[in-house]
């Protein structure tokens, strides 16, 4: 294998794939990146056996071939090289020579045949959506993923591709975020699956504002192919979380007593300030809705108290409810709308945050002290 490519291209490829490589793996091959050179591109692949990321970059290939190299070492070297062009040559014993200007390095690799093979995906169960649409839906839901390892079906985002709608749900049992978008789903493209947190983090990192993403799924794997305007692509393959996702629709209140419009940024800033006066033991803020006013209070005996007052458009009955401030701020940070709505029934029922769009957030109340 022999090729030349720019420092910018190989860094772009390594940055795309190296995140999932664990430094504590028992299999040496999993510390390596698979390099496959052919045509006018170099394909880089990294995996931890659960999530695989593949990225192809432009290269001038004079002798096609494949090898694997330690990804952290390779990235450390090319990042520090002074020259912008890199020449790479690999012999039959997987010794890789790197030349760039006055610099020369030799890295010991492992054979490409040792690298785990990629799973195959059929053409059916395939949909295409704009990257920015998927990125927006992830931003509105991924903060609510559970980190509790004992409820593993909640350690990811539930995707439902049905009836020309893509729905995404995340919950940790105390709050639930749901977003949906209209998507063209062919009859054989319908599917439901849970994508684990690690793959969601990679998607959040790699999705761009332009281009499309193709989603393919099997019974136990999902593949996201991200394509931008330049024709270069990134592929993320992940095992799916096994198990049945809970019936999330039954936690969404089907009635509401009060619907209050609020300025998102003003509410977020007031909550940020009030949260300072909470503690781990007493981590709640009280929202008191009275005529045309919202009072936000935090009262922690060992810390002190906070009171924020916001003028609002409210004509309903007086109602007070307490929430975890972090949980209430999470959707406010993720949304971009100027106005949000809080729907309430009473102090013991879940509150719902909505916007003028396909999003809702259900939050369990806390006991008022």
ROKE-985282 format. One record per residue (C-alpha): residue number from 1; residue in one letter; x, y, z. Coordinates in nm, 2 decimals, m for minus. Layout:
{pt NUM 'A' {X Y Z}},
...
//
This chain:
{pt 1 'X' {0.00 0.00 0.00}},
{pt 2 'X' {0.14 0.34 m0.10}},
{pt 3 'X' {m0.03 0.68 m0.11}},
{pt 4 'X' {0.01 1.05 m0.06}},
{pt 5 'X' {m0.25 1.28 0.10}},
{pt 6 'X' {m0.27 1.61 0.28}},
{pt 7 'X' {m0.23 1.65 0.65}},
{pt 8 'X' {m0.57 1.82 0.67}},
{pt 9 'X' {m0.74 1.51 0.51}},
{pt 10 'X' {m0.59 1.25 0.73}},
{pt 11 'X' {m0.66 1.46 1.05}},
{pt 12 'X' {m1.02 1.50 0.94}},
{pt 13 'X' {m1.05 1.12 0.90}},
{pt 14 'X' {m0.88 1.03 1.22}},
{pt 15 'X' {m1.08 1.29 1.42}},
{pt 16 'X' {m1.40 1.14 1.28}},
{pt 17 'X' {m1.32 0.78 1.39}},
{pt 18 'X' {m1.08 0.78 1.68}},
{pt 19 'X' {m1.33 0.88 1.95}},
{pt 20 'X' {m1.47 0.53 2.00}},
{pt 21 'X' {m1.13 0.36 2.04}},
{pt 22 'X' {m1.08 0.26 2.40}},
{pt 23 'X' {m0.74 0.28 2.55}},
{pt 24 'X' {m0.83 m0.01 2.79}},
{pt 25 'X' {m0.91 m0.28 2.54}},
{pt 26 'X' {m0.79 m0.64 2.58}},
{pt 27 'X' {m0.78 m0.69 2.20}},
{pt 28 'X' {m0.48 m0.50 2.05}},
{pt 29 'X' {m0.65 m0.48 1.71}},
{pt 30 'X' {m0.93 m0.26 1.87}},
{pt 31 'X' {m0.67 0.01 1.95}},
{pt 32 'X' {m0.59 0.03 1.58}},
{pt 33 'X' {m0.76 0.21 1.29}},
{pt 34 'X' {m0.81 0.01 0.97}},
{pt 35 'X' {m0.67 0.19 0.66}},
{pt 36 'X' {m0.79 0.08 0.32}},
{pt 37 'X' {m0.65 0.27 0.02}},
{pt 38 'X' {m0.80 0.23 m0.33}},
{pt 39 'X' {m0.90 0.45 m0.62}},
{pt 40 'X' {m0.86 0.81 m0.50}},
{pt 41 'X' {m0.96 0.77 m0.14}},
{pt 42 'X' {m0.83 0.64 0.20}},
{pt 43 'X' {m1.10 0.47 0.41}},
{pt 44 'X' {m1.05 0.48 0.79}},
{pt 45 'X' {m1.24 0.25 1.02}},
{pt 46 'X' {m1.24 0.22 1.40}},
{pt 47 'X' {m1.46 0.00 1.63}},
{pt 48 'X' {m1.51 m0.11 1.98}},
{pt 49 'X' {m1.74 m0.40 1.86}},
{pt 50 'X' {m2.05 m0.21 1.97}},
{pt 51 'X' {m2.01 0.10 1.76}},
{pt 52 'X' {m1.81 0.13 1.43}},
{pt 53 'X' {m1.72 0.46 1.26}},
{pt 54 'X' {m1.60 0.47 0.90}},
{pt 55 'X' {m1.47 0.78 0.72}},
{pt 56 'X' {m1.33 0.82 0.37}},
{pt 57 'X' {m1.09 1.10 0.27}},
{pt 58 'X' {m0.93 1.20 m0.06}},
{pt 59 'X' {m0.59 1.05 m0.13}},
{pt 60 'X' {m0.36 0.99 m0.42}},
{pt 61 'X' {m0.32 0.61 m0.42}},
{pt 62 'X' {m0.03 0.46 m0.62}},
{pt 63 'X' {m0.06 0.11 m0.47}},
{pt 64 'X' {m0.39 0.00 m0.32}},
{pt 65 'X' {m0.39 m0.21 0.00}},
{pt 66 'X' {m0.50 m0.23 0.36}},
{pt 67 'X' {m0.34 m0.23 0.71}},
{pt 68 'X' {m0.42 m0.13 1.07}},
{pt 69 'X' {m0.22 0.11 1.28}},
{pt 70 'X' {m0.24 0.23 1.64}},
{pt 71 'X' {m0.48 0.52 1.61}},
{pt 72 'X' {m0.36 0.74 1.90}},
{pt 73 'X' {0.00 0.71 1.79}},
{pt 74 'X' {m0.08 0.78 1.42}},
{pt 75 'X' {m0.29 1.08 1.52}},
{pt 76 'X' {m0.02 1.21 1.76}},
{pt 77 'X' {0.24 1.20 1.48}},
{pt 78 'X' {0.04 1.35 1.19}},
{pt 79 'X' {m0.10 1.63 1.41}},
{pt 80 'X' {0.25 1.75 1.49}},
{pt 81 'X' {0.40 1.72 1.14}},
{pt 82 'X' {0.52 2.06 1.00}},
{pt 83 'X' {0.47 1.97 0.63}},
{pt 84 'X' {0.13 1.97 0.47}},
{pt 85 'X' {0.18 1.66 0.25}},
{pt 86 'X' {0.23 1.31 0.39}},
{pt 87 'X' {0.36 1.00 0.20}},
{pt 88 'X' {0.25 0.67 0.35}},
{pt 89 'X' {0.39 0.33 0.25}},
{pt 90 'X' {0.31 m0.01 0.41}},
{pt 91 'X' {0.51 m0.33 0.34}},
{pt 92 'X' {0.39 m0.69 0.35}},
{pt 93 'X' {0.49 m0.71 0.72}},
{pt 94 'X' {0.26 m0.41 0.81}},
{pt 95 'X' {0.54 m0.18 0.88}},
{pt 96 'X' {0.42 0.17 0.79}},
{pt 97 'X' {0.67 0.44 0.67}},
{pt 98 'X' {0.55 0.80 0.71}},
{pt 99 'X' {0.74 1.08 0.52}},
{pt 100 'X' {0.66 1.44 0.54}},
{pt 101 'X' {0.92 1.71 0.46}},
{pt 102 'X' {1.23 1.64 0.68}},
{pt 103 'X' {1.03 1.40 0.91}},
{pt 104 'X' {1.04 1.02 0.89}},
{pt 105 'X' {0.85 0.77 1.11}},
{pt 106 'X' {0.81 0.40 1.10}},
{pt 107 'X' {0.51 0.25 1.28}},
{pt 108 'X' {0.44 m0.12 1.35}},
{pt 109 'X' {0.09 m0.22 1.23}},
{pt 110 'X' {m0.12 m0.54 1.24}},
{pt 111 'X' {m0.28 m0.72 0.94}},
{pt 112 'X' {m0.61 m0.59 0.81}},
{pt 113 'X' {m0.75 m0.94 0.81}},
{pt 114 'X' {m0.75 m0.93 1.19}},
{pt 115 'X' {m0.99 m0.64 1.20}},
{pt 116 'X' {m1.35 m0.72 1.28}},
{pt 117 'X' {m1.57 m0.73 0.95}},
{pt 118 'X' {m1.85 m0.48 0.90}},
{pt 119 'X' {m2.21 m0.61 0.92}},
{pt 120 'X' {m2.42 m0.62 0.60}},
{pt 121 'X' {m2.74 m0.42 0.56}},
{pt 122 'X' {m3.02 m0.49 0.31}},
{pt 123 'X' {m3.15 m0.21 0.09}},
{pt 124 'X' {m3.50 m0.23 0.23}},
{pt 125 'X' {m3.57 m0.07 0.58}},
{pt 126 'X' {m3.39 0.24 0.45}},
{pt 127 'X' {m3.49 0.60 0.48}},
{pt 128 'X' {m3.31 0.93 0.40}},
{pt 129 'X' {m3.35 1.25 0.61}},
{pt 130 'X' {m3.16 1.58 0.61}},
{pt 131 'X' {m2.87 1.58 0.86}},
{pt 132 'X' {m2.99 1.91 1.02}},
{pt 133 'X' {m3.33 1.76 1.09}},
{pt 134 'X' {m3.19 1.45 1.26}},
{pt 135 'X' {m2.94 1.67 1.45}},
{pt 136 'X' {m3.22 1.90 1.57}},
{pt 137 'X' {m3.42 1.60 1.70}},
{pt 138 'X' {m3.12 1.46 1.88}},
{pt 139 'X' {m3.06 1.79 2.04}},
{pt 140 'X' {m3.42 1.80 2.17}},
{pt 141 'X' {m3.41 1.45 2.32}},
{pt 142 'X' {m3.06 1.32 2.40}},
{pt 143 'X' {m3.03 1.51 2.73}},
{pt 144 'X' {m3.31 1.29 2.88}},
{pt 145 'X' {m3.14 0.96 2.82}},
{pt 146 'X' {m3.10 0.75 3.14}},
{pt 147 'X' {m2.75 0.69 3.28}},
{pt 148 'X' {m2.89 0.42 3.51}},
{pt 149 'X' {m2.72 0.10 3.39}},
{pt 150 'X' {m2.98 m0.12 3.56}},
{pt 151 'X' {m3.25 m0.01 3.32}},
{pt 152 'X' {m3.05 m0.07 3.01}},
{pt 153 'X' {m3.35 m0.02 2.76}},
{pt 154 'X' {m3.35 0.35 2.87}},
{pt 155 'X' {m2.97 0.39 2.79}},
{pt 156 'X' {m3.04 0.52 2.44}},
{pt 157 'X' {m3.30 0.69 2.22}},
{pt 158 'X' {m3.61 0.50 2.09}},
{pt 159 'X' {m3.66 0.56 1.72}},
{pt 160 'X' {m4.00 0.49 1.56}},
{pt 161 'X' {m4.02 0.50 1.18}},
{pt 162 'X' {m4.39 0.46 1.10}},
{pt 163 'X' {m4.67 0.63 0.90}},
{pt 164 'X' {m4.44 0.88 0.74}},
{pt 165 'X' {m4.32 1.01 1.07}},
{pt 166 'X' {m3.99 0.96 1.25}},
{pt 167 'X' {m4.04 0.98 1.63}},
{pt 168 'X' {m3.76 0.99 1.88}},
{pt 169 'X' {m3.81 0.94 2.26}},
{pt 170 'X' {m3.57 0.95 2.55}},
{pt 171 'X' {m3.66 0.91 2.92}},
{pt 172 'X' {m3.49 0.84 3.25}},
{pt 173 'X' {m3.81 0.77 3.44}},
{pt 174 'X' {m3.83 1.12 3.59}},
{pt 175 'X' {m3.87 1.31 3.26}},
{pt 176 'X' {m3.94 1.23 2.90}},
{pt 177 'X' {m3.84 1.42 2.58}},
{pt 178 'X' {m4.01 1.34 2.25}},
{pt 179 'X' {m3.96 1.50 1.90}},
{pt 180 'X' {m4.11 1.39 1.57}},
{pt 181 'X' {m4.07 1.50 1.21}},
{pt 182 'X' {m4.25 1.41 0.89}},
{pt 183 'X' {m4.03 1.18 0.68}},
{pt 184 'X' {m4.08 0.98 0.36}},
{pt 185 'X' {m4.09 0.62 0.49}},
{pt 186 'X' {m4.15 0.35 0.23}},
{pt 187 'X' {m4.38 0.06 0.34}},
{pt 188 'X' {m4.08 m0.18 0.39}},
{pt 189 'X' {m3.88 0.10 0.57}},
{pt 190 'X' {m4.09 0.09 0.88}},
{pt 191 'X' {m3.90 0.00 1.19}},
{pt 192 'X' {m3.87 0.06 1.57}},
{pt 193 'X' {m3.54 0.03 1.76}},
{pt 194 'X' {m3.33 0.17 2.04}},
{pt 195 'X' {m2.99 0.33 1.95}},
{pt 196 'X' {m2.75 0.32 2.25}},
{pt 197 'X' {m2.60 0.63 2.41}},
{pt 198 'X' {m2.25 0.59 2.26}},
{pt 199 'X' {m2.38 0.59 1.91}},
{pt 200 'X' {m2.60 0.89 1.98}},
{pt 201 'X' {m2.30 1.08 2.11}},
{pt 202 'X' {m2.11 1.00 1.79}},
{pt 203 'X' {m2.41 1.12 1.58}},
{pt 204 'X' {m2.43 1.44 1.78}},
{pt 205 'X' {m2.06 1.50 1.71}},
{pt 206 'X' {m2.05 1.41 1.35}},
{pt 207 'X' {m2.38 1.53 1.20}},
{pt 208 'X' {m2.35 1.85 0.99}},
{pt 209 'X' {m2.58 2.13 0.90}},
{pt 210 'X' {m2.59 2.03 0.54}},
{pt 211 'X' {m2.63 1.71 0.34}},
{pt 212 'X' {m2.84 1.40 0.41}},
{pt 213 'X' {m2.82 1.10 0.63}},
{pt 214 'X' {m2.93 0.75 0.52}},
{pt 215 'X' {m3.07 0.52 0.80}},
{pt 216 'X' {m3.07 0.15 0.75}},
{pt 217 'X' {m3.16 m0.11 1.02}},
{pt 218 'X' {m3.17 m0.48 1.08}},
{pt 219 'X' {m3.30 m0.67 1.38}},
{pt 220 'X' {m2.99 m0.59 1.59}},
{pt 221 'X' {m2.79 m0.32 1.41}},
{pt 222 'X' {m2.84 0.03 1.27}},
{pt 223 'X' {m2.63 0.22 1.01}},
{pt 224 'X' {m2.62 0.60 0.96}},
{pt 225 'X' {m2.45 0.72 0.64}},
{pt 226 'X' {m2.37 1.09 0.66}},
{pt 227 'X' {m2.31 1.25 0.32}},
{pt 228 'X' {m2.21 1.61 0.27}},
{pt 229 'X' {m2.19 1.83 m0.05}},
{pt 230 'X' {m1.83 1.73 m0.12}},
{pt 231 'X' {m1.92 1.36 m0.17}},
{pt 232 'X' {m1.72 1.24 0.13}},
{pt 233 'X' {m1.91 1.03 0.37}},
{pt 234 'X' {m1.90 0.91 0.73}},
{pt 235 'X' {m2.07 0.58 0.83}},
{pt 236 'X' {m2.17 0.50 1.19}},
{pt 237 'X' {m2.28 0.14 1.26}},
{pt 238 'X' {m2.41 0.04 1.60}},
{pt 239 'X' {m2.56 m0.26 1.78}},
{pt 240 'X' {m2.91 m0.18 1.90}},
{pt 241 'X' {m3.02 m0.20 2.26}},
{pt 242 'X' {m3.21 m0.52 2.31}},
{pt 243 'X' {m3.54 m0.53 2.49}},
{pt 244 'X' {m3.88 m0.35 2.46}},
{pt 245 'X' {m3.90 0.02 2.52}},
{pt 246 'X' {m4.17 0.11 2.78}},
{pt 247 'X' {m4.50 0.25 2.66}},
{pt 248 'X' {m4.40 0.62 2.68}},
{pt 249 'X' {m4.74 0.74 2.56}},
{pt 250 'X' {m4.91 0.65 2.89}},
{pt 251 'X' {m4.70 0.90 3.08}},
{pt 252 'X' {m4.80 1.19 2.86}},
{pt 253 'X' {m5.10 1.37 3.03}},
{pt 254 'X' {m5.40 1.37 2.80}},
{pt 255 'X' {m5.56 1.67 2.97}},
{pt 256 'X' {m5.44 2.00 3.09}},
{pt 257 'X' {m5.59 2.27 3.32}},
{pt 258 'X' {m5.36 2.56 3.26}},
{pt 259 'X' {m5.14 2.65 2.95}},
{pt 260 'X' {m4.89 2.93 3.02}},
{pt 261 'X' {m4.69 3.10 2.75}},
{pt 262 'X' {m4.34 3.20 2.86}},
{pt 263 'X' {m4.03 3.36 2.71}},
{pt 264 'X' {m3.78 3.08 2.70}},
{pt 265 'X' {m3.46 3.28 2.75}},
{pt 266 'X' {m3.61 3.48 3.04}},
{pt 267 'X' {m3.73 3.17 3.22}},
{pt 268 'X' {m3.39 2.99 3.16}},
{pt 269 'X' {m3.19 3.28 3.31}},
{pt 270 'X' {m3.42 3.31 3.61}},
{pt 271 'X' {m3.39 2.93 3.68}},
{pt 272 'X' {m3.01 2.95 3.64}},
{pt 273 'X' {m2.99 3.22 3.91}},
{pt 274 'X' {m3.24 3.04 4.14}},
{pt 275 'X' {m3.06 2.71 4.11}},
{pt 276 'X' {m2.75 2.86 4.27}},
{pt 277 'X' {m2.94 2.86 4.60}},
{pt 278 'X' {m3.03 2.48 4.59}},
{pt 279 'X' {m2.82 2.20 4.73}},
{pt 280 'X' {m2.78 1.83 4.65}},
{pt 281 'X' {m3.02 1.74 4.93}},
{pt 282 'X' {m3.27 2.01 4.85}},
{pt 283 'X' {m3.26 2.03 4.47}},
{pt 284 'X' {m3.59 2.19 4.37}},
{pt 285 'X' {m3.74 2.52 4.28}},
{pt 286 'X' {m4.10 2.62 4.32}},
{pt 287 'X' {m4.29 2.78 4.04}},
{pt 288 'X' {m4.59 2.98 4.17}},
{pt 289 'X' {m4.83 3.11 3.90}},
{pt 290 'X' {m5.06 3.39 4.00}},
{pt 291 'X' {m5.24 3.65 3.80}},
{pt 292 'X' {m4.99 3.78 3.53}},
{pt 293 'X' {m4.69 3.67 3.75}},
{pt 294 'X' {m4.46 3.38 3.79}},
{pt 295 'X' {m4.25 3.36 4.11}},
{pt 296 'X' {m3.96 3.12 4.11}},
{pt 297 'X' {m3.83 3.04 4.46}},
{pt 298 'X' {m3.56 2.82 4.60}},
{pt 299 'X' {m3.53 2.78 4.98}},
{pt 300 'X' {m3.25 2.57 5.12}},
{pt 301 'X' {m3.21 2.61 5.50}},
{pt 302 'X' {m2.83 2.55 5.50}},
{pt 303 'X' {m2.77 2.78 5.20}},
{pt 304 'X' {m3.03 3.06 5.19}},
{pt 305 'X' {m3.32 3.15 4.96}},
{pt 306 'X' {m3.38 3.30 4.61}},
{pt 307 'X' {m3.68 3.46 4.46}},
{pt 308 'X' {m3.72 3.56 4.10}},
{pt 309 'X' {m4.03 3.73 3.96}},
{pt 310 'X' {m4.14 3.72 3.59}},
{pt 311 'X' {m4.43 3.91 3.44}},
{pt 312 'X' {m4.64 3.67 3.23}},
{pt 313 'X' {m4.97 3.65 3.05}},
{pt 314 'X' {m5.17 3.43 3.30}},
{pt 315 'X' {m5.54 3.46 3.40}},
{pt 316 'X' {m5.59 3.11 3.55}},
{pt 317 'X' {m5.63 3.00 3.91}},
{pt 318 'X' {m5.33 3.02 4.14}},
{pt 319 'X' {m5.11 2.71 4.11}},
{pt 320 'X' {m4.77 2.62 4.25}},
{pt 321 'X' {m4.55 2.32 4.15}},
{pt 322 'X' {m4.19 2.23 4.23}},
{pt 323 'X' {m3.94 2.09 3.98}},
{pt 324 'X' {m3.58 1.99 3.97}},
{pt 325 'X' {m3.43 2.30 3.81}},
{pt 326 'X' {m3.17 2.12 3.60}},
{pt 327 'X' {m3.44 1.90 3.45}},
{pt 328 'X' {m3.65 2.21 3.37}},
{pt 329 'X' {m3.35 2.39 3.22}},
{pt 330 'X' {m3.24 2.11 2.99}},
{pt 331 'X' {m3.51 2.15 2.73}},
{pt 332 'X' {m3.49 2.53 2.75}},
{pt 333 'X' {m3.12 2.50 2.66}},
{pt 334 'X' {m3.19 2.26 2.37}},
{pt 335 'X' {m3.47 2.46 2.21}},
{pt 336 'X' {m3.43 2.76 1.99}},
{pt 337 'X' {m3.79 2.89 2.00}},
{pt 338 'X' {m3.84 3.23 2.16}},
{pt 339 'X' {m4.17 3.12 2.33}},
{pt 340 'X' {m4.25 2.79 2.51}},
{pt 341 'X' {m4.56 2.67 2.69}},
{pt 342 'X' {m4.59 2.50 3.02}},
{pt 343 'X' {m4.90 2.29 3.07}},
{pt 344 'X' {m5.01 2.21 3.43}},
{pt 345 'X' {m5.29 2.02 3.60}},
{pt 346 'X' {m5.20 2.05 3.97}},
{pt 347 'X' {m4.90 2.04 4.20}},
{pt 348 'X' {m4.89 1.65 4.20}},
{pt 349 'X' {m4.93 1.59 3.82}},
{pt 350 'X' {m4.65 1.60 3.56}},
{pt 351 'X' {m4.58 1.93 3.39}},
{pt 352 'X' {m4.54 1.95 3.01}},
{pt 353 'X' {m4.32 2.18 2.81}},
{pt 354 'X' {m4.43 2.24 2.45}},
{pt 355 'X' {m4.35 2.47 2.16}},
{pt 356 'X' {m4.53 2.56 1.84}},
{pt 357 'X' {m4.38 2.25 1.68}},
{pt 358 'X' {m4.35 1.87 1.71}},
{pt 359 'X' {m4.18 1.85 2.05}},
{pt 360 'X' {m4.30 1.78 2.40}},
{pt 361 'X' {m4.12 1.73 2.74}},
{pt 362 'X' {m4.29 1.57 3.04}},
{pt 363 'X' {m4.14 1.64 3.38}},
{pt 364 'X' {m4.24 1.48 3.71}},
{pt 365 'X' {m4.30 1.73 4.00}},
{pt 366 'X' {m4.11 1.72 4.32}},
{pt 367 'X' {m4.27 1.73 4.67}},
{pt 368 'X' {m4.30 2.09 4.79}},
{pt 369 'X' {m4.14 2.17 5.12}},
//
